[in-house]
Amino acid sequence: MTILSPSVLRALERFHATHPWDHNAHYHPWIMRQLPRRYGRALDVGCGSGDLARLLARRSTSSVLGVDSDPAIVDRARAREPASPAAPVTFSAVDAMTAPAEGPDGAYDVITCVAVVHHLPYADALALFRRQLAPGGTLVVVGVARAESPVDHLLGMVAVPANVVMAWVKNRGRTAERPVAMTARTRAPETGFAEVVRGARRVLPGCRVRRRLFWRYTLVWRRPTR
């Protein structure tokens, strides 16, 4: 089902190329609102340039590990100035499905994952995060799903003008720079939202999954304490 004509899509791509903004970073404040005011160890899967990992470090009483499969992006994350005062942040260029093995089961009080799960075997990734989350810990995922239903396409249509407005506002009065997140390797999602919800509820009973603007969905799950 095609909502926008190819010519309109090309026009939007040209506009966004000259007015870039980071759709994933847009959700960072929302992610932080889902987390406790203080927590211990945190893991950011698909850390990119490290912005979210540094936000996590401001509340951590222990340490933060950011992992990404792209060594070049990890090098950029390491080169950036650390937030202060904050817990220590370590960045590692490893595969997301093996990275949490650096700690024992239940090692992390917080796990975040932004625009990465659709690159991974979905159910296996959620199961891995579940194992690595400490009792009482919080998992927050911002994901990308394939548009399938009328609701998906309606939200996509609403997101188009909202995307233009956000791009204009965020680039107003400054020279636009292409966010690091927009230079990373991308892959079109193969899983629709309905399947995302079914898979999440099988692996993470009681999780909250919601459609969001800007072609995203969110998943929040807190591991029971017992």
PyMOL commands that set and color helices and strands:
alter all, ss='L'
color gray80, all
select helices_A, chain A and resi 6-18+25-33+51-57+71-79+99-102+117-119+122-132+150-171+180-183+193-203
alter helices_A, ss='H'
color red, helices_A
select strands_A, chain A and resi 42-45+64-68+89-93+108-114+133-143+208-212+216-222
alter strands_A, ss='S'
color yellow, strands_A
deselect
rebuild
show_as cartoon
